[in-house]
Amino acid sequence: MAWLRSVTFGCMISCSLGWAQETTIPFDVIIRQARIVDGSGQASWLGDIGIHGGKITALGEVKGKAKQELNVQGKVVAPGFIDVHTHSEKICELPVAENFLRMGVTTIVTGNCGMSRTDVSAFFREIDQAKVSLHVATLIGHGAVREQGMGGKFIRAPDAAQLEAMKKLVDQAMRDGALGMSTGLIYVPGSFAKTEEIVTLAKVVAAHDGIYSSHMRYETSRIFTALDELTCIAREAKVKTELSHIKLSGPSAWGRAPEVLAYLDKARAEGLRITHDQYAYTASSTGLRQTIPDEALEGTRADFAARLKEPIRKAEIIQGMKEILSRSGRRDYSYAVIARFADDPSLNGLTIPQAAKKLRGSDALEDQIELLLEIEKRGGGSGVFHGMNEEDLKVFLKHPLTMIASDGGPRLLGEDVPHPRSYGNNARVLARYVREQKVLSLEEAIQRMTSLPAETFGLKNRGALKIGYWADLVIFDPDQVQDTSQFDDPHHYAQGFNDVLVDGMPVIRDGNLTGEHPGGALRR
């Protein structure tokens, strides 16, 4: 009955605001009998939605006719989900991005963790020419800027001319429509950058009212050192700041989520503009080279191979790997699964000990390390790392400034053994943490997927169901939404999102792709 009261109240509001209307303007689409979750976080209400010219033109009791009517009979209609943390630089190769559409995502932000195209204008042209199905925005990646500006991956700081070249790259990217700049401070060459360098570039972003988004230097027991750096950059550059995929990695860090949020809340109380995003899994995914000390990865892969031929240098690298492992509270690499190794796909899906046993006949730690060094020498690979605690995950998820973001990318069914987040992230939140565990209400979860990311990243007229806003919409039954992608069997689309509209045009109708491609580049 409480829900019914909220619906009645919502309808009373809609009528009092003049939303009930009869219009002579033809509608392209009318959605009738919708349970409207408008993205604001407020209680849902029953009503209709009229769409014309790609935008919402009527809400409430919509009279009149349309070229297409959808009677959704009480299903939820919400703004299309906005995924602010993806790695979709190759979106033009898979322009349908079906894995995103089928979990309700209609807008993605790429260029995260310091990795992006530096020619943003050309990237946007390619996106528009590829006729993508959803909207694509980008950040400019600090790591890519650093490598181009310095002519390689170097531990040292840039000289004055190189820093100036980097500033110009960031400035041009912002002028071309990038939303801001990202850093990946665990990745070479971003890990070689000092705080002062990042502050300098973040000031360029701030001048354009952009956002600074950071994969911090540490997400382990050393996280507070990383938070000191994050807040220093936010304060010194006076820049809006996003903490990417907030997490605590490794047993030695588990249980400190309340302390992390208390630190961030104190920084916000002091005037810093900091938000965070999160995916709904207790495993991460990144390059297997992250098990190797950064210093060993300076320069090219050929440089790395040469270091392994020097007995003393190789022994130092191995010792460094053991120290990294020890600091995380682990004894071996059984927590890591090979997601993709192009040079030997037969290893995909195996843990590091399993792969070492297969290739080397032993799963001893020394053989696991030799395997990881060999993979990097032979072109590198990516992995899935089971390293988080679900209680920490839920603490972070409850915070009102945590957005839902996959950290995934467009996926081709059957290719490799990737993290399931690219297929199921939003559905998992709605199924596991809303419907089953009630960590969030439906309205709270939708707000973290829609209006909060739109407002944070400056995506105007998106992320809410309001008159004049773009009609990016998802329609679903909250009792049926389910993530079906699993770690050992990831290639399954999420279920339940049977209708998805992008700029008022159905891209999924009754569970089937329509063949329409109304998306494109989304510039700041």
C-alpha positions in Angstrom: 0.0 0.0 0.0 2.9 2.4 0.6 3.9 2.0 -3.0 0.3 2.7 -4.1 0.3 5.9 -2.0 3.5 7.0 -3.6 2.1 6.4 -7.1 -1.0 8.4 -6.3 1.1 11.2 -4.9 3.3 11.2 -8.0 0.3 11.4 -10.3 -1.1 14.3 -8.3 2.2 16.1 -8.7 2.3 15.5 -12.4 -1.2 16.8 -12.9 -0.6 19.9 -10.7 2.5 20.7 -12.8 0.4 20.6 -16.0 1.9 17.4 -17.3 -1.5 15.9 -18.1 -2.1 17.4 -21.5 -3.6 17.0 -24.9 -1.5 18.2 -27.7 -1.9 18.6 -31.4 1.8 17.9 -31.9 2.1 14.3 -33.1 4.1 12.0 -30.8 6.6 9.6 -32.3 6.2 7.3 -29.3 3.9 7.1 -26.3 4.7 4.8 -23.5 1.6 4.0 -21.5 0.9 2.7 -18.0 4.5 3.0 -16.9 5.9 2.8 -13.4 8.1 5.8 -13.8 11.4 5.9 -11.9 12.5 9.3 -13.0 16.2 9.2 -11.9 15.8 11.7 -9.1 15.8 9.1 -6.3 12.2 10.0 -5.4 9.4 7.4 -5.2 8.1 5.9 -8.4 4.7 6.9 -9.8 2.3 5.7 -12.6 2.0 7.6 -15.8 2.6 8.0 -19.5 5.5 9.3 -21.5 5.2 11.2 -24.8 8.3 11.4 -27.1 8.8 13.6 -30.1 12.0 14.5 -32.0 14.0 12.3 -29.7 13.0 14.1 -26.6 10.5 13.7 -23.8 7.6 16.2 -24.6 4.9 15.0 -22.2 4.7 13.2 -18.8 1.7 12.2 -16.8 -1.6 11.4 -18.5 -0.7 11.8 -22.1 -3.6 12.2 -24.5 -3.4 11.9 -28.3 -1.9 9.4 -30.7 1.6 8.4 -31.7 3.3 6.6 -34.6 4.1 3.9 -32.0 2.6 3.1 -28.7 4.0 0.8 -26.0 1.7 -0.3 -23.2 4.1 -1.5 -20.6 1.5 -2.5 -18.1 3.2 -1.3 -14.9 6.8 -2.2 -15.9 9.5 0.2 -14.7 10.5 2.9 -17.2 13.7 4.7 -16.2 16.3 6.9 -17.9 18.9 5.0 -19.9 21.8 4.0 -17.7 25.0 6.0 -17.9 28.2 4.0 -17.5 30.9 6.6 -16.6 33.8 4.1 -16.4 34.3 1.9 -19.5 37.2 1.0 -21.7 35.6 1.3 -25.1 38.3 2.8 -27.3 37.5 0.1 -29.9 33.7 0.9 -29.9 33.9 1.3 -33.7 34.7 -2.4 -34.1 31.6 -3.4 -32.2 29.3 -0.4 -32.8 26.1 -2.1 -31.6 27.7 -2.7 -28.2 25.0 -5.2 -27.5 26.3 -6.2 -24.1 25.8 -2.7 -22.9 22.3 -2.2 -24.4 21.1 -5.5 -22.9 21.9 -4.3 -19.4 20.1 -0.9 -20.0 23.2 1.2 -20.8 22.5 4.0 -23.3 25.6 6.2 -22.7 29.2 5.2 -22.0 32.2 7.2 -21.0 35.5 5.8 -22.2 39.1 6.9 -21.9 39.4 5.8 -18.2 42.5 4.8 -16.2 44.8 7.0 -18.2 44.2 5.1 -21.4 42.5 6.9 -24.4 42.9 8.1 -27.9 44.7 11.5 -27.8 43.1 12.6 -31.1 39.7 13.2 -29.6 38.3 15.1 -32.6 39.2 12.2 -35.0 37.9 9.7 -32.5 34.5 11.4 -32.4 34.4 11.5 -36.2 35.0 7.8 -36.4 32.3 7.1 -33.8 29.8 9.1 -35.8 30.8 7.4 -39.1 30.5 4.0 -37.5 26.8 4.6 -36.6 27.0 3.3 -33.1 23.8 2.3 -31.2 24.5 4.3 -28.0 26.1 7.6 -26.9 29.9 7.7 -26.5 31.7 10.3 -24.5 35.4 10.2 -23.6 38.1 11.4 -21.2 41.6 12.2 -22.2 44.0 9.7 -20.7 47.0 11.0 -18.9 49.1 7.9 -19.6 48.5 8.3 -23.3 49.3 12.0 -23.1 52.5 11.3 -21.2 53.7 8.7 -23.6 53.1 10.9 -26.6 54.4 14.1 -25.0 57.6 12.4 -23.8 58.1 10.1 -26.7 58.0 6.9 -24.6 57.5 5.3 -21.2 60.0 6.9 -18.9 60.4 6.9 -15.1 61.8 10.5 -15.0 59.7 13.6 -15.0 59.0 15.5 -18.2 61.2 18.5 -19.0 59.6 21.9 -19.5 59.0 21.5 -23.2 57.5 18.0 -22.8 55.2 19.2 -20.0 54.1 22.1 -22.2 53.4 19.6 -25.0 51.3 17.5 -22.6 49.3 20.6 -21.5 48.5 21.4 -25.1 47.3 17.9 -25.8 45.0 18.0 -22.8 43.8 21.5 -23.7 43.0 20.5 -27.3 41.2 17.4 -26.1 39.0 19.5 -23.8 38.3 21.9 -26.7 37.3 18.9 -28.9 34.8 17.8 -26.4 36.5 15.5 -23.8 34.7 15.5 -20.4 37.9 15.6 -18.5 41.2 13.8 -17.9 41.8 10.3 -16.3 44.8 8.9 -14.7 45.9 5.3 -14.2 48.5 5.6 -11.5 49.1 1.9 -11.2 49.9 1.6 -14.9 53.1 2.5 -16.8 53.7 5.3 -17.7 51.2 7.0 -15.4 52.8 5.3 -12.4 56.0 7.2 -13.2 54.3 10.6 -12.8 54.8 12.7 -9.7 51.8 14.5 -8.1 53.0 17.9 -9.3 52.8 16.8 -12.9 49.2 15.6 -12.5 48.2 18.9 -10.7 49.6 20.9 -13.6 47.5 19.0 -16.1 44.4 18.9 -13.9 44.5 22.7 -13.8 44.1 22.7 -17.6 41.0 20.4 -17.1 39.6 22.7 -14.4 39.9 25.7 -16.7 37.4 24.0 -19.0 35.2 23.0 -16.0 36.0 19.3 -16.7 36.4 16.4 -14.3 39.6 14.6 -13.1 39.0 10.9 -12.8 41.6 8.7 -11.2 42.5 5.1 -10.8 44.5 5.8 -7.7 48.1 4.8 -7.0 47.0 2.3 -4.4 43.8 0.4 -3.7 45.4 -1.9 -1.1 46.4 -1.3 2.6 48.2 1.8 1.3 45.0 3.3 0.1 45.2 6.3 2.5 48.4 7.4 0.9 46.6 7.3 -2.4 43.7 9.3 -1.0 46.1 11.9 0.3 47.4 12.3 -3.3 43.8 12.4 -4.7 42.7 15.1 -2.4 45.9 17.1 -2.9 45.2 17.1 -6.7 41.6 18.1 -6.2 42.6 20.9 -3.8 45.5 22.3 -5.7 43.9 22.1 -9.2 40.5 23.2 -7.9 39.0 20.4 -10.1 36.0 18.2 -9.7 37.3 14.7 -9.0 36.1 11.2 -9.5 37.6 8.2 -7.6 37.5 5.3 -10.1 36.1 1.9 -9.1 36.3 2.4 -5.4 37.6 -0.8 -3.7 39.9 -2.4 -1.2 42.1 -5.0 -2.8 43.8 -7.8 -0.9 43.0 -9.4 2.5 45.4 -6.9 4.3 43.0 -4.1 3.3 39.7 -5.6 3.9 37.2 -4.1 6.4 38.4 -0.5 6.1 35.6 0.7 3.8 34.0 2.9 6.6 37.3 4.6 7.2 37.8 5.3 3.5 34.3 6.9 3.2 34.9 8.9 6.4 38.1 10.2 4.9 36.3 11.2 1.7 33.3 12.7 3.6 35.7 14.9 5.6 37.4 16.1 2.4 34.0 16.9 0.9 33.1 18.9 4.1 36.2 20.9 3.5 34.9 21.9 0.1 36.4 19.3 -2.3 34.1 18.0 -5.0 34.7 14.3 -5.0 32.5 11.4 -6.1 33.2 7.7 -6.9 32.1 4.9 -9.0 31.9 1.1 -8.4 31.2 -2.2 -10.1 29.2 -4.9 -8.3 31.8 -7.7 -8.2 34.5 -8.8 -5.8 37.0 -9.4 -8.6 38.8 -6.8 -10.7 40.3 -7.2 -14.1 43.4 -5.7 -15.6 46.7 -6.6 -17.3 48.7 -9.5 -15.8 51.7 -7.2 -15.9 50.4 -5.5 -12.8 52.0 -8.3 -10.9 55.4 -7.1 -12.1 57.2 -4.0 -10.6 56.8 -0.8 -12.6 60.5 -0.2 -12.9 60.9 -3.4 -14.9 58.4 -2.3 -17.4 60.0 1.1 -18.4 60.4 1.4 -22.2 59.4 -1.3 -24.6 58.7 -5.0 -24.3 62.0 -5.6 -25.9 63.6 -3.6 -23.1 61.8 -5.9 -20.6 63.0 -9.0 -22.3 66.6 -7.7 -22.2 66.3 -7.2 -18.5 65.3 -10.8 -18.0 68.5 -11.9 -19.6 70.5 -10.2 -16.9 70.6 -12.6 -13.9 71.0 -9.9 -11.3 68.2 -7.7 -12.8 65.9 -10.7 -13.2 66.4 -11.7 -9.5 65.5 -8.1 -8.5 62.3 -8.3 -10.5 61.4 -11.6 -9.0 62.0 -10.3 -5.5 59.9 -7.3 -6.3 57.0 -9.6 -7.4 57.2 -11.5 -4.2 57.1 -8.3 -2.1 54.0 -7.1 -4.0 52.4 -10.4 -3.3 53.3 -10.4 0.4 52.0 -6.8 0.9 48.6 -7.9 -0.3 48.5 -10.7 2.2 48.8 -13.6 -0.3 51.2 -16.5 -0.7 50.7 -17.2 -4.4 48.7 -16.2 -7.6 45.7 -18.6 -7.2 43.5 -15.5 -6.9 44.3 -14.6 -10.6 42.7 -16.1 -13.7 44.0 -15.6 -17.2 41.3 -13.8 -19.2 43.2 -13.3 -22.4 46.6 -14.4 -23.6 46.7 -14.1 -27.4 49.9 -16.1 -27.8 48.4 -19.2 -26.2 44.5 -19.0 -25.9 44.5 -22.5 -24.3 45.5 -20.8 -21.0 42.4 -18.6 -21.0 40.2 -19.4 -18.0 43.0 -21.0 -16.0 44.3 -19.7 -12.7 48.0 -18.8 -12.7 48.9 -22.0 -10.7 46.9 -24.1 -13.2 48.5 -22.5 -16.2 52.0 -22.9 -14.6 51.3 -26.6 -14.0 50.1 -27.0 -17.6 53.1 -25.3 -19.2 55.9 -25.9 -16.7 54.8 -29.1 -15.0 54.8 -27.4 -11.6 52.5 -24.9 -9.8 55.2 -23.8 -7.3 55.4 -20.0 -6.7 58.7 -19.8 -8.6 57.0 -21.4 -11.7 54.0 -19.1 -11.4 56.4 -16.1 -11.4 58.2 -17.5 -14.4 54.9 -18.0 -16.2 53.9 -14.3 -15.6 57.3 -13.1 -16.8 56.9 -15.3 -19.9 53.4 -14.0 -20.7 54.6 -10.4 -20.5 57.6 -11.2 -22.7 55.3 -12.9 -25.3 53.0 -9.9 -25.7 51.2 -9.6 -22.4 47.8 -10.7 -21.3 44.9 -9.7 -19.1 43.5 -11.4 -16.0 40.6 -11.5 -13.6 41.8 -11.0 -10.0 39.6 -12.2 -7.1 40.7 -9.8 -4.4 37.8 -8.0 -2.7 35.4 -8.5 0.2 31.7 -8.3 -0.4 31.0 -6.5 2.9 33.3 -3.7 1.8 31.5 -3.6 -1.6 28.2 -3.1 0.1 29.5 -0.4 2.4 30.7 1.6 -0.7 27.5 0.8 -2.6 25.3 2.4 0.0 27.1 5.8 -0.1 24.9 8.3 -1.9 27.8 9.6 -4.1 28.7 6.1 -5.5 27.8 5.7 -9.1 27.3 2.3 -10.8 29.9 1.7 -13.5 31.2 -1.5 -15.2 34.9 -0.9 -15.9 34.1 -3.0 -19.0 33.9 -2.6 -22.7 32.1 -3.9 -25.8 32.3 -7.7 -25.9 32.0 -10.2 -28.7 30.2 -13.3 -27.6 32.6 -16.2 -27.1 35.9 -14.3 -27.4 38.3 -15.0 -24.5 37.2 -15.4 -20.8 36.6 -11.8 -19.7 35.2 -10.4 -16.5 31.4 -10.8 -16.4 30.9 -7.1 -15.5 30.8 -6.1 -19.2 27.7 -8.2 -19.5 25.9 -8.0 -16.2 27.0 -5.1 -14.0 23.8 -3.0 -13.9 21.6 -6.1 -13.9 23.6 -7.5 -11.0 23.0 -4.4 -8.9 19.2 -4.5 -9.6 19.0 -8.3 -9.0 21.4 -9.0 -6.1 21.7 -5.7 -4.3 18.2 -4.3 -4.8 15.8 -7.2 -5.2 17.5 -9.9 -3.1 19.6 -8.2 -0.5 17.9 -4.8 -0.4 21.1 -2.9 0.1 19.6 -0.1 -2.1 16.0 0.7 -3.0 15.1 0.6 -6.7 14.9 4.4 -6.9 18.3 4.8 -5.2 20.0 2.4 -7.6 18.4 4.0 -10.7 19.6 7.4 -9.4 23.2 6.1 -9.1 23.0 4.9 -12.7 21.3 8.0 -14.3 21.1 11.5 -12.8 24.1 11.3 -10.6 26.5 10.4 -13.4 24.9 12.9 -15.7 25.2 15.7 -13.3 28.7 14.7 -12.2 30.1 14.4 -15.7 28.2 17.3 -17.2 25.9 15.4 -19.6 23.2 18.0 -20.1 19.5 17.0 -20.6 20.2 13.3 -19.9 19.9 11.0 -16.9 16.4 12.0 -15.9 12.8 11.7 -17.1 11.9 15.4 -17.6 10.2 17.3 -20.3 12.8 18.6 -22.7 15.3 15.8 -21.8 16.6 13.3 -24.4 14.5 10.2 -24.5 17.1 7.6 -23.5 14.9 5.0 -21.8 15.0 1.5 -20.4 11.9 -0.6 -19.7 12.1 -3.6 -17.5 10.3 -5.8 -14.9 12.4 -5.5 -11.7 11.3 -9.0 -10.7 12.8 -10.5 -13.8 16.1 -8.6 -14.3 19.0 -10.9 -13.9 22.7 -11.1 -14.6 23.5 -14.4 -16.2 27.2 -13.9 -16.9 29.5 -15.9 -14.6 33.2 -15.8 -14.0 33.7 -19.3 -15.5 31.1 -18.7 -18.2 30.9 -15.0 -18.9 29.4 -14.8 -22.4 25.7 -14.3 -21.6 23.7 -11.2 -22.0 21.7 -9.8 -19.0 18.0 -10.6 -18.9 15.0 -8.4 -18.4 15.7 -5.3 -20.4 13.3 -6.1 -23.2 12.9 -2.5 -24.5 15.6 0.1 -24.8 15.3 3.5 -26.5 18.1 5.9 -27.5 17.1 9.4 -28.4 13.5 8.2 -28.6 14.3 5.4 -31.1 13.9 1.8 -30.0 17.2 -0.1 -30.3 15.8 -3.2 -28.5 12.1 -4.0 -28.8 10.4 -7.0 -27.2 13.8 -8.4 -26.6 15.1 -8.1 -30.1 17.6 -5.7 -31.7 15.8 -3.4 -34.1 18.8 -2.6 -36.3 18.6 1.1 -35.5 21.8 3.0 -34.7 20.8 6.4 -33.2 23.8 6.9 -31.0 27.0 8.8 -31.7 29.7 10.9 -30.1 28.7 12.9 -27.0 30.8 16.0 -26.7 31.2 18.1 -23.6 
